[in-house]
Amino acid sequence: MSPEAAAPLSGGALTRSRILDAAAALMTSVGLAHTTTKQLAKQAGCSEAALYKHFRSKEEIFVQVLRERVPQLADALAELPDRAGDERGPAGHLTAVTLAAVRFYRRSFPIAASLFASPELLATHRRKLDELGSVGPHNASRQVAAYLAAEQELGRVSAAVDPHAAANLLIGACFHRAFLDLFFDGEAPAGALRPAGEAEFAAETVRALLGGLAPSDDA
């Protein structure tokens, strides 16, 4: 880490960081729909006017919370398609993506849930994503599919596999696991979470997926 990156925040950067911290806490506890700019400003220790010096809307704050205050899935996906053919292999890359996806969905679920209680808020959020460009929930499966297609061209994934279907299966499994983790909140009945640990879940899920992706010896 560079000295600049390690330096303590001050001025506008500090205010912006406090706003995002306050937004993450409020959106997790009361939901986006019930989080007001007045609450945000109070918790962040600034004026409502200060919010709009750094963000154009509450929805933009929400998007930045997802980008900066939750475990990042985008980081695990960004260079994935370009890593096809390297020594880490599909198992290593997909396991890393699976872990990142479960952690991202687990953290962002409580923040995002209120979007679906308000059609107007959801529409506003979609518009905000369109303005930012190249972001959205569809990107995870799209980037995994691009990676699988690249590995397919190298003969490390079966030519019979539909990369998009396989990617949807993987990301869908991560989403479902995060939902179950939150739903049971540490009190899952026996057998509800198999395997129990997230690392074991990632390894087993990728193993099962790759069992159907491996090239045939007869190909």
C-alpha positions as CSV (number, residue, x, y, z in Angstrom):
1,M,0.0,0.0,0.0
2,S,1.4,3.4,-1.0
3,P,1.8,6.2,1.6
4,E,-0.9,8.1,-0.2
5,A,-3.4,5.2,0.1
6,A,-2.6,4.8,3.8
7,A,-2.9,8.5,4.7
8,P,-5.9,9.4,6.9
9,L,-8.8,11.0,5.2
10,S,-9.5,14.7,5.7
11,G,-11.8,17.4,4.4
12,G,-14.2,16.4,1.7
13,A,-12.9,12.9,1.4
14,L,-13.5,12.3,5.1
15,T,-17.1,13.7,4.8
16,R,-17.7,11.5,1.8
17,S,-16.4,8.4,3.6
18,R,-18.6,9.2,6.7
19,I,-21.7,9.5,4.4
20,L,-21.0,6.1,2.9
21,D,-20.4,4.5,6.3
22,A,-23.7,6.0,7.6
23,A,-25.6,4.9,4.5
24,A,-24.3,1.4,4.8
25,A,-25.4,1.2,8.4
26,L,-28.8,2.7,7.8
27,M,-29.6,0.8,4.6
28,T,-28.7,-2.5,6.3
29,S,-30.8,-1.8,9.4
30,V,-33.9,0.1,8.1
31,G,-33.6,-0.4,4.3
32,L,-33.0,2.0,1.4
33,A,-36.7,2.9,1.1
34,H,-36.9,4.0,4.7
35,T,-33.6,5.8,4.8
36,T,-34.0,9.5,4.6
37,T,-31.4,12.1,3.7
38,K,-32.1,13.7,7.1
39,Q,-31.2,10.5,8.8
40,L,-28.1,10.1,6.6
41,A,-26.9,13.5,7.4
42,K,-27.4,13.1,11.1
43,Q,-25.6,9.8,11.3
44,A,-22.8,11.1,9.1
45,G,-22.4,14.2,11.2
46,C,-22.9,16.6,8.3
47,S,-25.7,18.8,6.8
48,E,-28.1,17.5,4.2
49,A,-26.5,20.1,1.8
50,A,-23.2,18.3,2.3
51,L,-24.7,15.1,1.0
52,Y,-25.4,16.7,-2.3
53,K,-21.9,18.1,-2.6
54,H,-20.7,14.5,-2.9
55,F,-23.7,12.6,-4.4
56,R,-26.5,13.6,-6.7
57,S,-29.1,11.5,-5.1
58,K,-29.9,8.9,-2.4
59,E,-29.8,6.3,-5.2
60,E,-26.3,7.3,-6.2
61,I,-25.2,6.9,-2.5
62,F,-26.7,3.4,-2.6
63,V,-24.8,2.4,-5.7
64,Q,-21.5,3.7,-4.2
65,V,-22.2,1.8,-0.9
66,L,-22.4,-1.4,-2.9
67,R,-19.2,-0.5,-4.7
68,E,-17.2,0.7,-1.7
69,R,-18.6,-0.8,1.4
70,V,-19.4,-4.4,0.7
71,P,-17.0,-7.3,-0.3
72,Q,-16.3,-6.7,-3.9
73,L,-17.5,-9.1,-6.5
74,A,-16.5,-6.8,-9.4
75,D,-12.9,-7.1,-8.4
76,A,-13.0,-10.9,-8.6
77,L,-14.7,-10.7,-12.1
78,A,-12.9,-7.8,-13.7
79,E,-10.0,-9.6,-15.3
80,L,-11.4,-13.1,-15.2
81,P,-11.9,-13.6,-19.0
82,D,-8.3,-12.6,-19.6
83,R,-7.0,-15.2,-17.2
84,A,-8.1,-18.2,-19.3
85,G,-5.4,-20.6,-19.9
86,D,-3.2,-19.6,-16.9
87,E,-1.8,-22.0,-14.4
88,R,-4.4,-21.4,-11.8
89,G,-7.0,-23.1,-14.0
90,P,-10.8,-23.0,-13.9
91,A,-11.1,-24.6,-10.5
92,G,-9.0,-21.9,-8.8
93,H,-10.6,-19.0,-10.6
94,L,-14.2,-20.2,-10.2
95,T,-13.6,-21.0,-6.5
96,A,-12.4,-17.4,-5.9
97,V,-15.4,-16.0,-7.7
98,T,-17.8,-18.2,-5.8
99,L,-16.4,-17.0,-2.4
100,A,-16.6,-13.4,-3.5
101,A,-20.1,-13.8,-4.8
102,V,-21.5,-15.4,-1.7
103,R,-19.9,-12.7,0.5
104,F,-21.1,-9.9,-1.8
105,Y,-24.7,-11.2,-1.9
106,R,-24.8,-11.8,1.8
107,R,-23.7,-8.3,2.6
108,S,-25.8,-6.5,-0.1
109,F,-29.1,-8.5,0.4
110,P,-30.3,-6.4,3.4
111,I,-29.3,-3.2,1.7
112,A,-31.0,-4.0,-1.7
113,A,-34.1,-5.8,-0.4
114,S,-36.2,-2.6,0.0
115,L,-35.7,-1.9,-3.7
116,F,-38.2,-4.6,-4.6
117,A,-40.9,-3.1,-2.2
118,S,-41.1,0.0,-4.3
119,P,-41.5,-0.1,-8.1
120,E,-40.6,3.6,-8.3
121,L,-37.4,3.2,-6.3
122,L,-36.4,0.1,-8.4
123,A,-37.0,2.0,-11.6
124,T,-34.9,4.9,-10.3
125,H,-32.1,2.5,-9.4
126,R,-32.1,0.9,-12.8
127,R,-31.8,4.4,-14.4
128,K,-28.9,5.2,-12.1
129,L,-27.1,2.0,-13.2
130,D,-27.7,2.9,-16.8
131,E,-26.1,6.3,-16.2
132,L,-23.1,4.8,-14.6
133,G,-22.7,2.3,-17.4
134,S,-21.3,-1.3,-17.4
135,V,-22.7,-2.1,-14.0
136,G,-25.7,-4.2,-13.0
137,P,-26.6,-7.6,-11.5
138,H,-26.4,-9.3,-14.9
139,N,-22.6,-8.6,-15.2
140,A,-21.6,-11.4,-12.8
141,S,-22.9,-14.3,-14.9
142,R,-21.9,-12.5,-18.2
143,Q,-18.3,-12.3,-17.1
144,V,-18.2,-15.8,-15.8
145,A,-19.7,-17.0,-19.1
146,A,-17.0,-15.0,-21.0
147,Y,-14.3,-16.8,-19.0
148,L,-15.8,-20.2,-19.6
149,A,-16.1,-19.5,-23.3
150,A,-12.4,-18.6,-23.4
151,E,-11.4,-21.7,-21.5
152,Q,-13.7,-23.7,-23.9
153,E,-11.7,-22.3,-26.9
154,L,-8.5,-23.6,-25.2
155,G,-10.0,-27.1,-24.8
156,R,-10.1,-26.9,-21.0
157,V,-13.9,-26.8,-20.9
158,S,-16.1,-29.2,-22.8
159,A,-17.3,-27.9,-26.2
160,A,-20.8,-29.3,-25.4
161,V,-21.3,-26.9,-22.5
162,D,-23.3,-23.7,-22.8
163,P,-21.1,-21.2,-21.0
164,H,-24.1,-18.9,-20.2
165,A,-26.1,-21.7,-18.6
166,A,-23.1,-22.8,-16.6
167,A,-22.4,-19.3,-15.4
168,N,-26.0,-18.8,-14.4
169,L,-25.9,-22.1,-12.4
170,L,-22.8,-20.9,-10.5
171,I,-24.0,-17.4,-9.7
172,G,-27.5,-18.7,-8.9
173,A,-26.0,-21.1,-6.4
174,C,-24.1,-18.3,-4.7
175,F,-27.2,-16.1,-4.5
176,H,-29.2,-19.0,-3.0
177,R,-26.5,-19.7,-0.4
178,A,-26.3,-16.1,0.7
179,F,-30.1,-16.0,1.0
180,L,-30.1,-19.1,3.2
181,D,-27.3,-17.8,5.4
182,L,-29.3,-14.6,6.0
183,F,-32.6,-16.4,6.4
184,F,-31.4,-18.8,9.1
185,D,-29.0,-16.2,10.7
186,G,-26.8,-18.9,12.3
187,E,-29.6,-21.1,13.4
188,A,-30.1,-23.3,10.3
189,P,-31.6,-26.7,11.0
190,A,-29.4,-29.8,10.5
191,G,-28.7,-30.3,6.8
192,A,-30.1,-27.0,5.6
193,L,-26.6,-25.7,4.8
194,R,-24.5,-28.3,3.2
195,P,-21.6,-27.9,3.5
196,A,-21.7,-25.5,6.5
197,G,-18.6,-23.4,5.8
198,E,-18.4,-21.0,2.9
199,A,-15.0,-22.2,1.8
200,E,-16.3,-25.8,1.7
201,F,-19.4,-24.6,-0.1
202,A,-17.3,-22.8,-2.8
203,A,-15.0,-25.9,-3.3
204,E,-17.9,-28.3,-3.5
205,T,-20.0,-26.1,-5.8
206,V,-17.1,-25.6,-8.3
207,R,-16.2,-29.3,-8.1
208,A,-19.8,-30.2,-9.0
209,L,-19.9,-27.7,-11.8
210,L,-16.6,-28.6,-13.3
211,G,-17.6,-32.3,-13.3
212,G,-20.0,-31.4,-16.0
213,L,-17.7,-29.0,-17.8
214,A,-14.6,-31.2,-18.2
215,P,-13.7,-32.1,-21.8
216,S,-14.4,-35.7,-22.6
217,D,-11.4,-38.0,-23.2
218,D,-13.1,-39.1,-26.4
219,A,-13.6,-35.5,-27.7
